[in-house]
Amino acid sequence: MKLVLAIVNKDDSSMVSAALTQEGFPVTKLATTGGFLMAGNTTFISGVEDDKVDQVIRIIEQQSSRRTQLVPSTSTMDMGMYTSMPVEVTVGGATIFVLDVDRFEKV
């Protein structure tokens, strides 16, 4: 058995959750915040049989789209003045961790 942890952009979380549930995968959702953009994410936790891990990853990939977004960036000019210039960054997609499960109990 494996534990799949998937960090997904909050804009994609409802589609990921619906697709995993529709395919019969139990999933727990946690609201999380990324450290770089300080933007909302959803972390999905799911216990999956070894032979189903690739299917879960495929579902998450299909429902998590990468896109670009402009975010403000502050820079300092010579006289101590600050200016805000937008920077284009890639958001979305998913970060997925697959961990071995030594023991699983449902009590």
C-alpha positions in Angstrom: 0.0 0.0 0.0 1.1 3.6 -0.7 0.2 7.0 0.7 -0.3 9.6 -2.0 0.1 13.2 -1.0 -0.8 15.7 -3.8 -0.5 19.4 -3.5 -2.9 21.1 -6.0 -3.8 24.7 -6.7 -7.1 25.6 -5.0 -8.6 26.4 -8.4 -8.2 22.8 -9.5 -9.1 21.1 -6.2 -12.8 20.5 -6.8 -12.1 18.8 -10.2 -9.4 16.7 -8.7 -11.6 15.7 -5.7 -14.6 14.9 -7.9 -12.5 12.8 -10.4 -10.8 10.8 -7.6 -14.1 10.2 -5.8 -15.8 9.2 -9.1 -13.1 6.5 -9.7 -13.6 5.1 -6.2 -10.4 6.5 -4.5 -11.0 7.6 -0.9 -9.4 11.0 -0.4 -8.9 13.5 2.5 -8.6 17.2 1.6 -6.6 19.7 3.6 -6.6 23.5 2.9 -2.9 24.6 2.7 -0.9 27.7 1.8 2.2 27.7 -0.4 5.3 29.4 0.9 6.4 31.2 -2.3 3.3 32.9 -3.6 1.4 32.6 -0.3 -1.5 31.3 -2.4 -4.2 28.8 -1.5 -3.6 25.1 -2.2 -5.3 21.9 -1.4 -3.3 18.9 -0.2 -5.0 15.5 -1.0 -4.1 12.4 1.1 -5.1 9.0 -0.2 -4.2 5.5 0.7 -3.8 3.5 -2.5 -3.0 -0.1 -3.4 0.4 -0.3 -5.2 -1.1 -1.2 -8.6 -3.4 1.8 -8.5 -0.8 4.6 -7.9 -0.2 5.3 -11.6 -4.0 5.7 -12.1 -4.3 8.2 -9.2 -1.4 10.2 -10.6 -2.9 10.2 -14.0 -6.2 11.5 -12.7 -4.5 14.3 -10.7 -2.4 15.3 -13.8 -5.5 15.4 -16.0 -7.4 17.7 -13.6 -4.5 20.0 -12.6 -3.6 22.5 -15.3 -0.5 24.6 -15.3 -1.0 28.2 -16.2 0.9 31.5 -15.9 -0.1 34.3 -13.6 1.3 37.8 -13.0 2.2 38.5 -9.4 3.6 41.7 -7.9 7.3 41.9 -7.2 8.9 44.7 -5.2 12.3 45.9 -6.1 14.5 48.7 -4.7 15.7 51.6 -6.7 19.0 53.5 -5.9 17.4 56.2 -3.7 15.6 53.7 -1.4 12.4 53.9 -3.3 10.4 50.8 -3.9 8.6 50.0 -7.1 6.2 47.1 -7.8 6.7 45.3 -11.1 4.6 42.3 -12.0 6.5 39.0 -12.7 5.0 36.1 -14.6 5.1 32.8 -12.8 3.8 29.4 -13.5 1.1 28.2 -11.1 -1.1 25.1 -11.0 -0.2 21.6 -11.8 0.5 19.3 -8.9 3.3 18.2 -6.6 2.9 14.6 -5.8 4.6 12.4 -3.2 4.2 8.7 -3.0 5.2 7.1 0.3 5.4 3.5 1.5 2.8 2.5 4.1 4.2 0.0 6.7 0.9 -0.5 8.4 -2.7 0.5 7.8 -5.6 0.1 10.2 -9.2 1.3 10.1 -10.7 1.2 13.6 
